[in-house]
Amino acid sequence: QSCPGLDDFGCQAIGDTIKRWRVLRRLDFSRCVDFTDEGLLSLLDCAIYIIEEIRLVNCKVLTSLSLAGLRKTIPNMHTVDVSQNLYGQTAFEFISEGCRNLTSLCVSKCPNFDDVALAMLGSRVKLLEKLDMSNCVNVTDDGVEAFYRTFRGSLVTLNITNCSHLGGPAAVAIASKGSTLTDLRLNGVSKMTSNALQQLWFSCTSVVKFEMAVDLRTTITHRRSMVPHISDDTMRQSASAVLETIKLTGAVQVTNIGMSILSRRCPNLASVDVSYCGGVTDNFLRVVSVHSKSMTSLNVSGCPNITDAGMRLLSEGVCSGMKRLEVGGCTKITDTGVEYIGRLSQLENLVLRSCDHVTNTGILRIAEGCPELKSLDLSSL
């Protein structure tokens, strides 16, 4: 990665090494900018029956032609990462044509990856398990529907973060084959309707990690249109009892009711981020303190109704293994609440940013009670 001086001659030398010794199978040339299409083509020609994984993240000098070598059948290729590149549609055609045994593909921040490329992928690459097309703004509902219409595989990981044109039809298409998904990320996707999300949650019975957060920087002037439609009703439809991680930053329709249901249904819940969900209060922490003994990370920053009482519940409950706690902007927390936090002896990371009523007295209690602490954020106190 980021290796200055790796030029076409270097690529040729690596290709010759692969061809001669037939051992080197994984290549990561991310952020290398001194070699051209010709160098990569010569390397791929030498490695066609050997290479298993290639990463070309942010290699800005390469064009679609550089991936022409992938057009030939490469039987062992299982991982391709071409994120943050300006490849045209031809490049994605090369990948889907030659890498038929691909299991992991990342095209994040590739602005030219669109519905046509996605549909091609679904019809040709049947073993795909992980697909990251986050920030591919030209993907629409039509593309997702076309992908799932022809895809016969079993996706395990799907990341469509900031694919802002996706809405209800995309959610329904994902739900049609959602039973195998374990990692689903829908951050910044605000057009999915409540009904579609309920169907999605009901179908995704194996989800371990779920994210549907909003980038708060984009909601300053358009907050109502940018927040996700996930709500308590969606939480009620949850069919996954194996959920471990959930991130719902800025999901203002989620309250104590929905999160409490989730906490009771998911005994393995370990990481929860409900920051800036104004409907989350101490009542949720009461349920967590009883049912979430696996909890190691909790973020309730920006929840104005979290108080000292909630911190007491956490410290006295089953969350003794808590390692990360964020309560930034919870202005009702005082030194009393921080003293309760100090009883979480396994705590490694603590955020008290903008907790206006916390003083030196409370900080001393943290220092005395949390010997494992590695990171402490006291900014804006």
Secondary structure, 3 states (H helix, E strand, C coil): CCCCCCCHHHHHHHHHHHHHHCCCCEEECCCCCCCCHHHHHHHHHHHCCCCCEEECCCCCCCCHHHHHHHHCCCCCCCEEECCCCCCCHHHHHHHHHHCCCCCEEECCCCCCCCHHHHHHHHHHCCCCCEEECCCCCCCCHHHHHHHHHHCCCCCCEEECCCCCCCEHHHHHHHHHCHHHCCEEECCCCCECCHHHHHHHHHHCCCCCEEECCCCHHHCCCCHHHHCCCCCHHHHHCCCCCCCCEEECCCCCCCEHHHHHHHHHHCCCCCEEECCCCCECCHHHHHHHHHHCCCCCEEECCCCCCCEHHHHHHHHHCCCCCCCEEECCCCCECEHHHHHHHCCCCCCCEEECCCCCECCHHHHHHHHHHCCCCCEEECCCC
